[in-house]
Amino acid sequence: MIRKEEPSWKIQLPIYECDQEELQFSSREEENFTCFRALKESSKDKSVPAQSSKSKPLMQRVPSTLSERKDYKKYFEPRVVAIGPLHHKNSRLQPAEKAKLELAVQFTNEREISEQELYKKIKKEMRDLKKCYRPKDIERYDDEELAWMFFVDGCAVLHAMHYTRLEKQKDLNIKVDLLAFAQLDLFMLENQLPFRVLELLMSSVKNGENLRESINLFIDDKIKKTLAAGTEQPPLEAGDQEHTHLLGLLRERLLANPKKTKKPKNTLIGQVLRSLGPTKADKTFRSINELKEAGIHVSRSETSSLRDVNFSVGFLGTLTIPRIVVDDSTGSKFLNLVAYEMCPDFENDFGVTSYLCFLDSLIDTAQDVKELRHAGMLLNYMGSDEEAAHLFNSITTDLVPDLGMYRGVTEDIRKYCDNPWTTCIAKAYYTHFSTPWSILAFLGAILGLIFTAIQAYYSMRRKS
């Protein structure tokens, strides 16, 4: 009799005894343990990853923790134009389809290349391009429909960015308000094209390097409008050339390491004050007003990198941060970056999320916004300081930052606030020197004492 061998995948589970009675598992329990043991065995081989990073979808949807909040919904839905397949069927965005087609026609005419040739380039790469999406997100589109969508959207995006860089927006024949909303739609997480599509188009046309430069300048312009014009943008590192999409490129530029900037140094007085202060921080700070009362003022960082945040001690404490512009687009830009960082398949250090939470620790009320405005660190184009404060307080709700990103800065600030010497100096400064009038009054008092001393001196000489 031939013995039938058990399948290799079937695991023989032990039988346990409980109170002298045999405890046997049901078929469902055996199936659960089988799956558990199989996963346990596969996890032992560290050299073979469970899933290659190249097989992960690159085009993500907004995580449910953000998308299910009613007050956040407006930040994640395109207003005028759909880019890519995720919102392509939205009837509200259909009027923009004709405008995109016209931009694609202008692109092919200006680059002197046939639309068939560019379309073929996209069609040949469809197998890899489809891997950028989850199957359920593109199941209603066939390859021809997806390829045509990538071709039209890619050409339209490149042409619009190039003409914006050349300041020829009027030649696009698009109303200014619609163009402004369309540019905002380009940086929504669910409104992205695989960057590979743009690379295929740029490498297939004449003067494609000009288009690459236009993308970088377009991104830098958005950063300047987010973190105030005039700040130096640190260059990307040589190894950071493979981009996921435009939103990912924006994040890379915002978090570029400011290698060339010089961190502020502590002065001799600051070093003495530090040595007299506590070694550990026992208090927390809540807002910019509390920092001001402790003798800390803010100044502008040398670059627009969100990592360029430092603290130094001179006569008073100095916190250097990037200057920020707050307007109606701020919530959308930052929350889509936060949503990208929260995507389960994107491993990152939550740089933008950590920056927002750090900024929220400085802004508690409208008075904090006012102080930052007066210091020139925040340009508020919203209706009021209350609206700006509410914006930062609301968009950081339930966010989890990387606590190590600004740990050194926050610890130094807390130690400074715990130092009684710096507190006394700060109170004296803000009592007697916080306004020009108090400084003039102090100088007047000093001059009065000097004149009185001189008068007394000469009076004593006459008597003698």
C-alpha positions as CSV (number, residue, x, y, z in Angstrom):
1,M,0.0,0.0,0.0
2,I,1.4,3.3,-1.1
3,R,1.3,6.0,1.7
4,K,0.0,9.3,0.5
5,E,2.4,12.1,1.5
6,E,1.1,15.2,3.0
7,P,1.5,18.5,1.0
8,S,4.7,20.4,1.8
9,W,2.8,23.4,2.8
10,K,0.7,21.7,5.4
11,I,2.1,22.1,8.9
12,Q,1.5,19.5,11.5
13,L,0.3,21.4,14.6
14,P,0.9,20.0,18.1
15,I,-1.9,18.9,20.3
16,Y,-1.9,20.5,23.8
17,E,-3.3,19.2,27.0
18,C,-5.4,21.4,29.2
19,D,-6.9,20.1,32.4
20,Q,-6.0,16.5,31.4
21,E,-8.2,16.9,28.3
22,E,-6.8,17.1,24.7
23,L,-7.4,20.4,23.1
24,Q,-7.7,20.1,19.3
25,F,-7.9,22.9,16.8
26,S,-10.7,23.3,14.3
27,S,-10.0,23.5,10.6
28,R,-10.3,27.3,10.7
29,E,-7.8,27.5,13.5
30,E,-5.4,25.2,11.7
31,E,-5.7,27.4,8.6
32,N,-4.9,30.5,10.7
33,F,-1.8,28.9,12.2
34,T,-0.7,27.7,8.8
35,C,-0.7,31.2,7.4
36,F,1.0,32.5,10.6
37,R,3.7,29.8,10.4
38,A,4.3,30.4,6.7
39,L,4.8,34.2,7.3
40,K,7.0,33.4,10.3
41,E,9.3,31.2,8.1
42,S,9.5,33.7,5.3
43,S,10.4,36.5,7.7
44,K,13.5,34.5,8.9
45,D,15.2,35.1,5.5
46,K,16.3,38.7,5.9
47,S,18.2,38.7,2.6
48,V,15.1,38.4,0.5
49,P,12.6,41.2,1.0
50,A,8.9,40.4,1.0
51,Q,8.3,42.9,-1.8
52,S,10.6,44.7,-4.1
53,S,10.3,48.5,-3.9
54,K,10.0,48.7,-7.7
55,S,6.8,46.6,-7.5
56,K,5.1,49.0,-5.1
57,P,2.6,51.4,-6.5
58,L,4.0,54.9,-6.8
59,M,0.7,56.8,-7.4
60,Q,-1.0,56.8,-4.1
61,R,-4.4,57.8,-2.7
62,V,-4.8,60.1,0.3
63,P,-4.8,57.9,3.5
64,S,-8.3,57.5,5.0
65,T,-7.2,59.2,8.3
66,L,-7.0,62.4,6.2
67,S,-9.6,61.9,3.4
68,E,-12.4,61.0,5.8
69,R,-12.2,64.4,7.6
70,K,-14.9,66.7,6.1
71,D,-12.9,69.8,6.7
72,Y,-10.0,68.3,4.7
73,K,-11.9,67.2,1.7
74,K,-11.4,70.4,-0.2
75,Y,-7.6,70.2,0.1
76,F,-7.4,66.9,-1.8
77,E,-9.9,67.2,-4.7
78,P,-8.8,69.0,-7.9
79,R,-10.7,72.2,-8.6
80,V,-10.4,72.6,-12.4
81,V,-8.3,69.9,-14.0
82,A,-7.7,66.1,-13.6
83,I,-4.2,64.8,-14.2
84,G,-3.8,61.1,-14.5
85,P,-6.5,58.4,-14.1
86,L,-7.7,58.8,-10.5
87,H,-10.0,61.7,-11.2
88,H,-10.3,61.4,-14.9
89,K,-14.0,60.4,-14.9
90,N,-15.0,63.3,-12.7
91,S,-17.7,65.1,-14.6
92,R,-17.0,68.4,-12.9
93,L,-13.5,68.4,-14.4
94,Q,-14.5,67.6,-18.0
95,P,-14.4,71.2,-19.3
96,A,-10.6,71.2,-18.8
97,E,-10.1,68.2,-21.1
98,K,-10.4,70.4,-24.2
99,A,-7.9,72.8,-22.8
100,K,-5.4,70.0,-22.1
101,L,-5.8,68.8,-25.7
102,E,-5.0,72.2,-27.0
103,L,-1.9,72.5,-24.9
104,A,-0.8,69.1,-26.2
105,V,-1.2,70.3,-29.8
106,Q,0.8,73.4,-29.0
107,F,3.5,71.2,-27.4
108,T,3.9,68.9,-30.5
109,N,3.8,71.9,-32.9
110,E,6.5,73.8,-31.0
111,R,8.7,70.7,-30.6
112,E,8.3,69.7,-34.3
113,I,7.4,66.1,-33.6
114,S,4.4,64.1,-34.6
115,E,1.8,63.1,-32.0
116,Q,2.0,59.5,-33.3
117,E,5.7,59.2,-32.4
118,L,5.2,60.5,-28.9
119,Y,2.2,58.3,-28.4
120,K,4.2,55.2,-29.4
121,K,6.8,56.0,-26.8
122,I,4.2,56.0,-24.1
123,K,2.4,52.9,-25.5
124,K,5.7,50.8,-25.4
125,E,6.1,51.6,-21.7
126,M,2.6,50.8,-20.6
127,R,3.5,47.6,-18.9
128,D,5.8,49.3,-16.5
129,L,3.7,52.5,-16.2
130,K,0.7,50.4,-15.1
131,K,2.7,49.0,-12.2
132,C,2.8,52.5,-10.8
133,Y,-0.9,52.2,-9.9
134,R,-2.9,49.7,-7.8
135,P,-4.9,47.5,-10.2
136,K,-8.2,48.5,-8.8
137,D,-7.4,52.2,-9.5
138,I,-7.0,51.6,-13.2
139,E,-9.2,48.6,-13.9
140,R,-11.8,50.7,-15.7
141,Y,-9.3,51.8,-18.3
142,D,-7.7,49.7,-21.1
143,D,-4.2,50.2,-22.3
144,E,-5.1,52.5,-25.2
145,E,-7.2,54.8,-23.0
146,L,-4.4,55.0,-20.4
147,A,-1.7,55.6,-23.0
148,W,-3.7,58.4,-24.6
149,M,-4.4,60.0,-21.2
150,F,-0.6,59.9,-20.3
151,F,0.3,61.4,-23.7
152,V,-2.2,64.3,-23.5
153,D,-1.7,65.0,-19.8
154,G,2.1,64.8,-20.0
155,C,2.4,67.1,-23.0
156,A,0.0,69.6,-21.4
157,V,1.8,69.7,-18.1
158,L,5.2,70.2,-19.7
159,H,4.0,72.9,-22.0
160,A,2.2,74.8,-19.2
161,M,5.2,74.7,-16.9
162,H,7.6,75.8,-19.7
163,Y,5.5,78.8,-20.7
164,T,5.0,79.7,-17.0
165,R,8.8,79.7,-16.6
166,L,9.1,82.0,-19.7
167,E,6.3,84.2,-18.3
168,K,4.3,83.6,-21.4
169,Q,1.1,82.5,-19.6
170,K,-1.0,84.7,-21.9
171,D,0.0,82.6,-24.9
172,L,-1.6,79.6,-23.3
173,N,-5.1,81.1,-23.9
174,I,-6.2,80.2,-20.4
175,K,-7.9,82.6,-18.0
176,V,-5.6,83.7,-15.2
177,D,-7.8,82.4,-12.4
178,L,-8.2,79.0,-14.0
179,L,-4.5,78.8,-14.6
180,A,-3.8,79.6,-10.9
181,F,-6.2,76.8,-9.8
182,A,-4.7,74.4,-12.3
183,Q,-1.2,75.0,-11.0
184,L,-2.4,74.2,-7.5
185,D,-4.0,71.0,-8.8
186,L,-0.6,69.9,-10.1
187,F,0.5,69.3,-6.5
188,M,-2.3,67.2,-5.2
189,L,-1.4,63.7,-4.3
190,E,-4.2,62.0,-6.3
191,N,-3.6,64.2,-9.3
192,Q,-0.1,63.0,-10.2
193,L,1.5,61.5,-13.3
194,P,4.4,59.1,-13.0
195,F,7.5,61.1,-13.6
196,R,8.6,58.4,-16.0
197,V,5.9,59.8,-18.4
198,L,7.4,63.3,-18.3
199,E,10.9,61.8,-18.8
200,L,9.8,59.8,-21.9
201,L,8.3,62.9,-23.5
202,M,11.3,65.1,-22.6
203,S,13.8,62.6,-24.0
204,S,11.9,62.3,-27.3
205,V,11.6,66.0,-28.3
206,K,14.0,68.7,-29.4
207,N,15.6,70.7,-26.6
208,G,14.3,68.4,-24.0
209,E,16.9,69.7,-21.5
210,N,15.0,73.1,-21.5
211,L,11.9,71.3,-20.3
212,R,13.9,69.7,-17.5
213,E,15.2,73.1,-16.5
214,S,11.6,74.5,-16.6
215,I,10.4,71.8,-14.2
216,N,13.1,72.7,-11.7
217,L,12.5,76.4,-12.0
218,F,8.7,75.9,-11.8
219,I,9.2,73.9,-8.5
220,D,11.6,76.5,-7.1
221,D,9.1,79.3,-7.9
222,K,6.5,77.4,-5.9
223,I,8.9,77.1,-3.0
224,K,9.6,80.8,-3.1
225,K,5.9,81.6,-3.0
226,T,5.6,79.2,-0.1
227,L,8.6,80.2,1.9
228,A,8.9,83.8,0.7
229,A,10.9,85.1,-2.3
230,G,14.6,85.8,-2.0
231,T,15.6,82.7,0.0
232,E,18.4,80.6,-1.5
233,Q,17.3,77.1,-2.6
234,P,19.9,74.5,-1.8
235,P,20.6,72.2,-4.7
236,L,19.6,68.6,-4.9
237,E,22.2,66.0,-4.2
238,A,23.6,64.1,-7.2
239,G,21.9,60.9,-6.2
240,D,18.4,62.3,-6.0
241,Q,17.6,62.2,-9.7
242,E,14.9,59.5,-9.8
243,H,11.7,61.2,-9.0
244,T,8.3,59.7,-8.3
245,H,6.1,62.6,-9.4
246,L,5.9,66.4,-9.2
247,L,4.7,66.4,-5.6
248,G,7.6,64.1,-4.7
249,L,10.0,66.5,-6.4
250,L,8.5,69.4,-4.5
251,R,9.1,67.6,-1.3
252,E,12.7,66.8,-2.2
253,R,13.4,70.4,-2.9
254,L,11.7,71.6,0.3
255,L,13.8,69.2,2.4
256,A,17.1,69.5,0.6
257,N,20.0,69.5,3.0
258,P,21.4,73.0,3.5
259,K,25.0,71.9,3.4
260,K,26.5,75.3,2.4
261,T,24.8,77.3,5.2
262,K,26.6,78.3,8.3
263,K,24.9,77.5,11.5
264,P,24.7,80.4,13.9
265,K,27.3,80.1,16.7
266,N,27.0,81.0,20.3
267,T,28.8,84.1,21.4
268,L,31.1,84.3,24.4
269,I,28.3,85.7,26.5
270,G,26.0,82.9,25.2
271,Q,28.5,80.3,26.2
272,V,28.8,81.7,29.7
273,L,25.0,81.8,30.1
274,R,24.8,78.2,28.9
275,S,27.3,77.1,31.4
276,L,25.3,78.8,34.2
277,G,22.1,77.2,33.0
278,P,20.5,73.8,33.7
279,T,21.8,70.7,32.0
280,K,18.4,69.2,31.5
281,A,15.1,70.8,30.3
282,D,12.3,70.6,32.8
283,K,9.8,72.9,31.1
284,T,8.1,73.1,27.7
285,F,7.4,76.1,25.6
286,R,4.0,76.7,23.9
287,S,4.2,79.7,21.6
288,I,6.3,82.4,20.1
289,N,5.0,84.8,22.8
290,E,6.5,82.7,25.5
291,L,9.8,82.5,23.7
292,K,9.8,86.3,23.4
293,E,9.2,86.7,27.1
294,A,12.2,84.4,27.7
295,G,14.3,86.6,25.5
296,I,14.3,84.6,22.3
297,H,13.7,86.3,18.9
298,V,13.4,84.8,15.5
299,S,15.4,85.5,12.4
300,R,15.4,84.3,8.8
301,S,17.3,81.2,7.7
302,E,19.7,81.5,4.9
303,T,17.9,78.9,2.7
304,S,14.4,77.8,2.1
305,S,15.0,74.2,3.3
306,L,12.6,73.1,6.0
307,R,15.6,71.5,7.7
308,D,17.4,74.8,8.1
309,V,16.2,75.5,11.7
310,N,18.7,76.4,14.3
311,F,19.0,78.0,17.7
312,S,21.9,80.0,19.1
313,V,22.6,82.1,22.2
314,G,24.1,85.6,22.1
315,F,23.0,88.4,24.4
316,L,19.6,86.9,23.8
317,G,18.5,83.7,22.2
318,T,18.0,83.5,18.4
319,L,15.8,81.0,16.6
320,T,16.4,80.9,12.8
321,I,13.7,79.4,10.7
322,P,12.6,79.7,7.0
323,R,10.2,82.6,6.4
324,I,6.8,81.4,5.3
325,V,4.0,82.7,3.2
326,V,0.4,82.0,4.3
327,D,-2.4,82.3,1.8
328,D,-5.4,80.3,0.6
329,S,-3.2,77.7,-1.1
330,T,-1.1,76.9,2.0
331,G,-3.4,74.3,3.4
332,S,-3.6,72.4,0.2
333,K,0.1,72.4,-0.5
334,F,1.2,71.2,2.9
335,L,-1.6,68.7,3.5
336,N,-0.9,66.9,0.2
337,L,2.7,66.7,1.2
338,V,1.7,65.3,4.6
339,A,-0.7,62.8,2.9
340,Y,2.2,61.7,0.6
341,E,4.4,61.1,3.7
342,M,1.7,59.1,5.3
343,C,1.3,56.7,2.4
344,P,2.1,53.1,3.7
345,D,4.4,52.3,0.7
346,F,6.5,55.5,1.1
347,E,9.4,55.1,3.6
348,N,10.5,58.6,4.7
349,D,11.4,60.7,7.7
350,F,8.2,62.7,7.8
351,G,10.2,65.9,7.2
352,V,7.2,68.1,6.1
353,T,5.0,66.7,8.9
354,S,7.6,67.4,11.5
355,Y,8.1,71.0,10.2
356,L,4.4,71.7,10.4
357,C,4.2,70.4,13.9
358,F,7.2,72.4,15.0
359,L,5.6,75.5,13.4
360,D,2.4,74.8,15.2
361,S,4.2,74.7,18.5
362,L,5.2,78.3,17.8
363,I,1.7,79.4,16.7
364,D,-1.0,79.0,19.3
365,T,-3.1,82.2,18.9
366,A,-3.5,85.1,16.6
367,Q,-1.1,87.0,18.8
368,D,1.6,84.6,17.8
369,V,0.9,85.1,14.2
370,K,1.1,88.9,14.8
371,E,4.5,88.5,16.5
372,L,5.9,86.5,13.6
373,R,4.5,89.1,11.1
374,H,6.1,91.9,12.9
375,A,9.4,90.0,13.0
376,G,9.1,89.6,9.2
377,M,9.0,85.8,9.5
378,L,5.4,85.2,8.3
379,L,3.7,86.9,5.4
380,N,0.0,86.6,6.0
381,Y,-2.2,87.0,2.9
382,M,-5.3,85.5,4.6
383,G,-8.2,87.5,5.9
384,S,-6.9,87.8,9.5
385,D,-4.3,86.5,11.9
386,E,-7.0,84.4,13.5
387,E,-7.5,82.6,10.2
388,A,-3.8,81.9,9.9
389,A,-3.5,80.6,13.5
390,H,-6.6,78.4,13.0
391,L,-5.1,77.0,9.7
392,F,-1.9,75.7,11.4
393,N,-3.8,74.5,14.5
394,S,-6.3,72.5,12.3
395,I,-4.0,71.0,9.7
396,T,-1.7,69.6,12.4
397,T,-4.4,67.8,14.2
398,D,-3.6,64.0,14.7
399,L,-0.3,64.3,12.8
400,V,2.6,62.3,14.2
401,P,6.0,64.0,13.6
402,D,9.5,62.6,13.7
403,L,10.4,63.7,17.2
404,G,14.1,63.5,16.4
405,M,14.1,66.0,13.6
406,Y,14.1,69.2,15.7
407,R,15.1,67.6,19.0
408,G,18.4,69.4,19.3
409,V,16.7,72.8,18.7
410,T,13.8,72.2,21.1
411,E,16.0,70.9,23.8
412,D,18.3,74.0,23.5
413,I,15.3,76.3,23.7
414,R,13.9,74.5,26.8
415,K,17.3,74.8,28.5
416,Y,17.4,78.4,27.6
417,C,13.9,79.0,29.0
418,D,14.9,77.2,32.2
419,N,18.0,79.4,32.8
420,P,17.2,82.1,35.4
421,W,20.1,84.3,34.1
422,T,18.7,84.5,30.6
423,T,15.2,85.1,32.0
424,C,16.4,88.0,34.1
425,I,18.3,89.6,31.2
426,A,15.2,89.1,28.9
427,K,12.9,90.8,31.4
428,A,15.3,93.7,31.9
429,Y,15.6,94.1,28.1
430,Y,11.9,94.0,27.4
431,T,11.2,96.3,30.4
432,H,13.7,99.0,29.4
433,F,14.7,98.5,25.8
434,S,11.7,96.8,24.0
435,T,10.6,100.1,22.2
436,P,12.5,103.0,20.7
437,W,10.9,105.3,23.3
438,S,12.1,103.3,26.2
439,I,15.6,103.2,24.8
440,L,15.5,107.0,24.3
441,A,14.3,107.4,27.9
442,F,17.1,105.2,29.2
443,L,19.7,107.2,27.2
444,G,18.1,110.4,28.4
445,A,18.4,109.2,32.0
446,I,22.1,108.3,31.4
447,L,22.8,111.7,29.9
448,G,21.1,113.4,32.8
449,L,23.3,111.5,35.3
450,I,26.4,112.4,33.3
451,F,25.5,116.1,33.1
452,T,24.6,116.1,36.8
453,A,28.0,114.5,37.7
454,I,29.8,117.1,35.5
455,Q,27.9,119.9,37.1
456,A,28.7,118.6,40.6
457,Y,32.3,118.2,39.7
458,Y,32.7,121.8,38.5
459,S,30.8,123.1,41.5
460,M,33.2,121.3,43.8
461,R,36.2,122.8,42.0
462,R,34.8,126.3,42.3
463,K,34.3,125.9,46.0
464,S,37.8,124.5,46.4
